[in-house]
Amino acid sequence: MDATDGVLPRFAADLRRLRENAGGPTYRELSRTAHYSPTMLSEAASGRKLPSLAVTLAYVRACGGDTAEWRARWHDTAAELAGPDNGGADNSLSPYVGLSAFQPNDADRFFGRTRLVDELLDGVRGRRFLGVFGPSGSGKSSVLRAGLVARVRAGNKPALLVTPGAHPLEECAAHLAALTGESVVSLHTEFTADPENLHLRIRQATGESEMLLVVDQFEEVFTLCRDDGERSRFIQALVTAATRETSRTRVVIGVRADFYGHCAQYPELVTALRDAQIMVGPMTADELRCAIVGPAAKMGYTAETALVARLIADAAREPAALPLVSHALLETWRRRRGTRLTLDGYEETGGIHDAIARSAESVYAGLNAAQQLVAKHLFLRLTALGEGTDDTKRRITRSELDADLDTEIVLENLTRARLVTVDDGSAEIAHEALIRSWSRLRDWLTDDREGLRVHRRLTEATEAWEAHEHDPGSLYRGTRLSLTQDWASDNRDALTEREGRFLAASLAADRGRARRRRQITAALFVLLLVAIAATVVAVDAGNTVSEQRNVAIARKAADDAAATHATDPALSVQVRLAAYQLARTAETRDALLSAFAAPYASRVVGHVGTTVVAFHPGKAMLATGSIDGTARLWDTADANRPQELATLRLPEGVTQMAFGPAGRVLATAGDSTVRLWEVTDPHQPRELGILPADSKAGGGVALSPDGRTAATVNDTSVRLWDVSDPRNPLKLSTITGHTSRVSSVAFRPDGRALATTDTTVRLWDISDPRQARPLRFLSGHRAAVSGVAFSPDGRTLASAGWDHAVRLWDISTPDVSRELATLTGHTAIVWSVAFSPDGRTLASTSGETRLWDVSDPTRSRSLIALTGGLYSTAFSSDSNVLAVADDAGVTRVYDLRGLPLVGHNDNVSAVAFSPDASTLATGSWDGSVRLWDVSDPHTRRPLAKLTEHKGFVRSVTFGRDGRVLATSSDDGTVSLWDMSDRTNPRKVGSLTHDGGAIRSVAFSPDGRTLATGGRDTARLWDVSDPAKPQALAALPFPGVAWLTIFSPDGRVLAGGDDGDMLSKLWDVTDPRRPHEVPFPFSGTDFVGAFAPDNRMLAAIGKGGVRLVDMTDRDRPRQLTTLTGNGGAVIAVAFSPDSNRIAITSQGADVRLWDITKPAVPKEVGRFIGHTGFGATVAVSPDGHTLATGGSDFAVRLWETDIDRVVARICAVAYPRITQPQWEQYFPDLPYKPPCSP
């Protein structure tokens, strides 16, 4: 028996014995104190594996054990289990600490900073207060902890190490109490009452000795401490402790350099730090060499000379490199060869540039979907948002998190990877380098920063409520409650149980107050309603019951239909229509209008089991194949209604398929055979030939672009065949070299190279297919590679991996390749990738299908996620249709022209229809303007992309005849474009606004005058010759003219500032001599739009949208007020007949109102589809379509005419709803399909 066999059982038995000695509390009772779930604590004492150090110490602490003793025992046990040469040894045995700062007990492996530590010691000896400043990543914390504190303690002198956190005085009290044995509560009370008590207590504790008090990460005083009074008292306490004549304290604070200005706001700090500062700079090359080689040698390892040289070179090019180097060294140590740290191992980590991100992504990818959501919200909690500074890490207590199993598993995995540190009931990110380096975290942090701030304030309010024993006075109310409730309604998964209870209590209290105000009125009103209801029931009881039943069934059916859309869109939209026909309520109407908000796909069924797909290269024909032993050909001329053409029988099943370049030949691959088929007549396909395989591990096939060569997979090799005569295929060569089963093959578009995959991607020169030779080897995936595809121009290769990632490679040069991008977002193995024939889009499948904009591979971005797609995906030859296959025999066929308009990579801030309604212009914060053909709103397509602007695009507008487009930007320019060729617009003119940002632009109705808006000014320009715009007049404006609009008759110009709710109206009958006209609502509202009939305008205010009668312009009169969806209104647009108005607001829906009778407006539509807020809206000139742009970077087109929506549903929704399906949604009602057969 191995000597270590009894180590774990002994460790676990002693943990159980410790619990028995504590009185035998249940694990559920222990969890309340340990802040870990009962399952985690039970597992810790099971003996199946060594629990983490954090869990062990929490268990011991809850049982009243000695944490110092158990910490040592844990390390001894880990070392015994690891053994001397175990590559999987625990990280505590590594020479390197990774992202974590070196601690005082790491001094024996802290190298390279001797000179700086000596300087610090000299500084402490000569001064009583010292500031140590340096940028994040310079190694301040390590120098203070493993350098200064360790050296002082080594001389048997006391040194107290404190990190401020949210409550710095309490932290000081806790650390001093640990030294003196006094009560934390009493010390905290003393320090709060009088900051001088810190000086007195330290003097009592040390007698005549000197105490070194080191406050590391001092910037937390500004980022985490929200109490200005506590912050001031803490600073005063530190300065007092160091500067009193009887002081026995020397204070050192470690501060991130970008918080230097914050320190300067406190006079006592300024005085204390004058001539008492040390700056921590980057290591020299010799110091860095020592930091690399020293720890390794100390623990019996060696580092290759090439590795050391490469690390020094890489670090020299990277600011704030030390945590990156340390983490890369830890990962390199994990990949060591025996006792040697190698350059190869370092390169496998991704180097200092990618190692952190890869580690984080690897841990994240290893979590299930629920745990990934927990990880996301955990990292957001662990980050403090910068206010004029970079984001920083935030230490939280375990009590801030839910004590569920998923949370414990996530923390365990992050702690093991040294990305997060957990100890003594708290957790924090190991180093801020993770925040800078991990793009996924950066994306999370930028998605909704204001929402994160709302959440942070909610967390703090929850803590205060609990600290005050649920005092009702601590609950939210009013605006703060409303704002938080709006955020929480879309972010329920981000709330902990404690935060949920606090919010629920706040809402209950708010409802109670409202209820008490309404009691008397409500009582009288109820009596009235009872009397009326009794009369109605007596007269028409039967009809009422029937109508109520129909309404209830219809509402439920509409709700259920929305949930069905992802799996069966055709059924979903038919159920919505039937529900609306049954009961025309607001709910069923909105469900119908939003029927095509989610991507719509037709379903091809008939197979059983895993399915693969391929499109014909020249015609609308799809091939599907399955392990069920069949392949089928489908006519997809109408992508919404594929028609089966033929069925091919293959006893071995189909695992891959490919068309030849002319579409005459189809190759199908099964377990042991590749078959070639003649499909010139798709109604009568004929088998031509068979390519045998010697192994049952075959199954992959590709045909060369000239159709003369086939590549087939045969276990770990690939065979090349001459198939110029498909009836007599000839074997050409066998490609070997893979060490695992080959998973996919693909020809480069020129036919001279082949890509093959196993755990790597290999490229082969097959210009002579009889003598294939290796070209290069692409490594980067952390697991097997499952799919590969070349871009149509052959310059880019896409690979799909088991690591949940898609990688793009530049293979444009013969002998050199480099990784261009890693596409993340999938949460499972990515099985296949495919480029669209136009080269602009990449599809990848993992159970869902993601589309990526790869028009510039170095700036690739996710466009949209579609339902379905597992092992195979393919584009039609015109790039307009996408087929994705799953493992349940279903293939979904998406007409991509019907998807939301995607392509912008930031908020869509402006949309405008051309006067003929055929073109839509969109502007975005990404600086681009895009043009789209929307002549058929169901099959729209991109026309052009304009990248002239260098700042946010704020406004786009067409001239009267659509021949000129004006675009404005924060870069201070307006560009005027000739739209004669809308696929290639030509810039003909431009103008500027005194160098300031131009927020808005508008043409007069005759197209001869242009209005622009910016800070303090709106301006009028003569653009009758767009190539030579001439300034006409400057209109002073007391704010920022975010909006400028002309009245339909061109006589009035309005300017609006949505920030200060300001509006100005000018009479511009003579644009050279404008004069202001009265508008009584300025200060509460800003003008959002004029009605086309010139009788009304819409003014946007905090209370909603005010409709104002402008028939007498000298006396504007309010008609009514409309609301958005509870959030602030952002934009409005009138229909051409002035009878409707669309409203977007800070919510995901867009609302449409009928204002034929303005005094009694009626909501007639609610469009739900954007995943963020709707930022802008326009109505098409025919009034049938809304265009909205949102913070989700997408543009959506909405049918506003119910009859047109009904017509579209009945045109695309096949197969028709069956009677059993009808009975499922409409029980006890006669079968009545909403569309004719």
QUITACOR-V68661 format. One record per backbone hydrogen bond with DSSP energy under -1.0 kcal/mol. NH is the residue of the N-H (numbers start at 1). CO is the residue of the C=O. Records with the same first field share a line. If there is no record, write none. Layout:
BEGIN
NH->CO + CO
END
This chain:
BEGIN
5->2
7->4
10->6
11->7
12->8
13->9
14->10
15->11
16->12
17->13
18->14
19->15
20->16
21->17
23->20
24->19
30->26
31->27
33->30
34->30
35->31
41->37
42->38
43->39
44->40
45->41
46->43
56->52
57->53
58->54
59->55
60->56
61->57
62->58
63->59
64->61
65->60
70->66
71->67
72->68
73->69
74->70
75->71
76->72
77->73
78->74
79->75
80->76
81->77
82->78
83->79
89->86
93->90
94->91
100->97
106->103
107->104
109->106
110->107
117->113
118->114
119->115
120->116
121->117
122->118
123->119
124->120
125->121
126->122
127->123
130->251
131->276
132->253
133->278
134->255
138->135
143->139
144->140
145->141
146->142
148->143
149->144
150->145
151->147
152->148
153->149
154->150
156->153
157->152
160->212
162->214
171->167
172->168
173->169
174->170
175->171
176->172
177->173
178->174
180->176
181->177
187->183
188->184
189->185
190->186
191->187
192->188
193->189
194->190
197->194
198->195
200->196
201->197
202->198
203->199
204->200
205->201
206->202
207->203
209->206
211->248
212->158
213->250
214->160
215->252
216->162
218->254
220->217
221->218
222->219
223->219
224->220
225->220
231->227
232->228
233->229
234->230
235->231
236->232
237->233
238->234
239->235
240->236
241->237
242->238
243->239
244->240
247->244
250->211
251->128
252->213
253->130
254->215
255->132
257->134
259->256
260->257
263->259
264->260
265->262
266->263
270->266
271->267
272->268
273->269
276->273
278->131
280->133
288->284
289->285
290->286
291->287
292->288
293->289
294->290
297->293
298->294
299->295
300->297
301->296
302->339
304->341
308->304
309->305
310->306
311->307
312->308
313->309
314->310
315->311
316->312
318->315
322->137
325->321
326->322
327->323
328->324
329->325
330->326
331->327
332->328
333->329
334->330
336->333
337->340
340->337
341->302
346->342
347->343
348->344
349->345
350->347
351->346
354->350
355->351
358->354
359->355
360->356
361->357
362->358
363->359
364->360
365->361
366->362
367->364
372->368
373->369
374->370
375->371
376->372
377->373
378->374
379->375
380->376
381->377
382->378
384->392
392->384
394->382
396->427
398->425
400->397
401->398
408->404
409->405
410->406
411->407
412->408
413->409
414->410
415->411
416->412
417->413
418->415
419->414
420->414
421->428
423->426
426->423
427->396
428->421
430->419
434->431
436->432
437->433
438->434
442->438
443->439
444->440
445->441
446->442
447->443
452->448
453->449
454->450
455->451
456->452
457->453
458->454
459->455
460->456
461->457
462->458
463->459
464->460
465->461
466->462
467->463
468->464
469->466
470->465
474->471
475->472
481->477
482->478
483->479
484->480
485->481
486->482
487->483
488->484
489->485
490->487
494->491
495->492
500->496
501->497
502->498
503->499
504->500
505->501
506->502
507->503
508->504
509->505
510->506
511->507
512->508
513->509
514->510
515->511
516->512
517->513
518->514
522->518
523->519
524->520
525->521
526->522
527->523
528->524
529->525
530->526
531->527
532->528
533->529
534->530
535->531
536->532
537->533
538->534
539->535
540->536
544->540
545->541
546->542
547->543
548->544
549->545
550->546
551->547
552->548
553->549
554->550
555->551
556->552
557->553
558->554
559->555
560->556
561->557
562->558
563->559
564->560
568->564
572->568
573->569
574->570
575->571
576->572
577->573
578->574
579->575
580->576
581->577
582->578
583->579
585->583
589->585
590->586
591->587
592->588
593->589
594->590
595->592
597->594
602->893
604->891
611->886
612->625
614->623
616->621
621->619
622->634
623->614
624->632
625->612
626->630
627->610
629->626
631->648
632->624
633->646
634->622
635->643
636->620
641->638
643->635
645->633
646->633
648->631
650->629
653->650
654->626
655->669
656->669
658->667
660->665
663->660
666->677
667->658
668->675
669->656
670->673
671->652
674->691
675->668
676->689
677->666
678->686
679->664
684->681
686->678
688->676
689->676
691->674
693->672
698->671
702->711
704->709
707->704
710->721
711->702
712->719
713->700
714->717
717->714
718->735
719->712
720->733
721->710
722->730
723->708
728->725
730->722
732->720
733->720
735->718
742->715
743->757
746->755
748->753
751->748
754->764
755->746
756->762
757->744
758->760
761->778
762->756
763->776
764->754
765->773
766->752
771->768
773->765
775->763
776->763
778->761
785->758
786->800
787->800
789->798
791->796
794->791
797->809
798->789
799->807
800->787
801->805
802->784
804->801
806->823
807->799
808->821
809->797
810->818
811->795
818->810
820->808
821->808
823->806
830->801
831->845
834->843
836->841
839->836
842->852
843->834
844->850
845->832
846->848
847->869
849->866
850->844
851->864
852->842
853->861
854->840
859->856
860->857
861->853
863->851
864->851
866->849
870->885
874->883
876->881
879->876
882->894
883->874
884->892
885->872
886->890
891->604
892->884
893->602
894->882
896->880 + 894
898->895
899->896
901->1195
908->1190
909->923
910->923
912->921
914->919
917->914
920->932
921->912
922->930
923->910
924->928
925->907
927->924
929->946
930->922
931->944
932->920
933->941
934->918
939->936
940->897
941->933
943->931
944->931
946->929
953->924
954->968
955->968
957->966
959->964
962->959
965->977
966->957
967->975
968->955
969->973
970->952
972->969
974->991
975->967
976->989
977->965
978->986
979->963
984->981
986->978
988->976
989->976
991->974
996->993
998->969
999->1013
1000->1013
1002->1011
1004->1009
1007->1004
1010->1021
1011->1002
1012->1019
1013->1000
1014->1017
1016->1039
1018->1035
1019->1012
1020->1033
1021->1010
1022->1030
1023->1008
1028->1025
1030->1022
1032->1020
1033->1020
1035->1018
1037->1016
1039->1037
1041->1014
1042->1040 + 1056
1043->1056
1045->1054
1047->1052
1050->1047
1053->1066
1054->1045
1055->1064
1056->1043
1057->1062
1062->1057
1064->1055
1066->1053
1067->1075
1068->1051
1073->1070
1075->1067
1077->1065
1082->1079
1083->1061
1084->1081
1085->1081
1086->1100
1088->1098
1089->1098
1091->1096
1094->1091
1097->1108
1098->1089
1099->1106
1100->1086
1101->1104
1104->1101
1105->1122
1106->1099
1107->1120
1108->1097
1109->1117
1110->1095
1115->1112
1117->1109
1119->1107
1122->1105
1130->1144
1131->1144
1133->1142
1135->1140
1138->1135
1141->1153
1142->1133
1143->1151
1144->1131
1146->1128
1147->1145
1150->1167
1151->1143
1152->1165
1153->1141
1154->1162
1155->1139
1160->1157
1162->1154
1164->1152
1165->1152
1167->1150
1169->1148
1174->1145 + 1147
1175->1189
1176->1189
1178->1187
1180->1185
1183->1180
1186->1198
1187->1178
1188->1196
1189->1176
1190->1194
1191->1173
1193->1190
1195->901
1196->1188
1198->1186
1200->1184
1205->1201
1206->1202
1207->1203
1208->1204
1209->1205
1210->1206
1211->1207
1212->1208
1213->1209
1214->1212
1222->1218
1223->1219
1224->1220
1225->1221
1226->1222
1229->1226
END
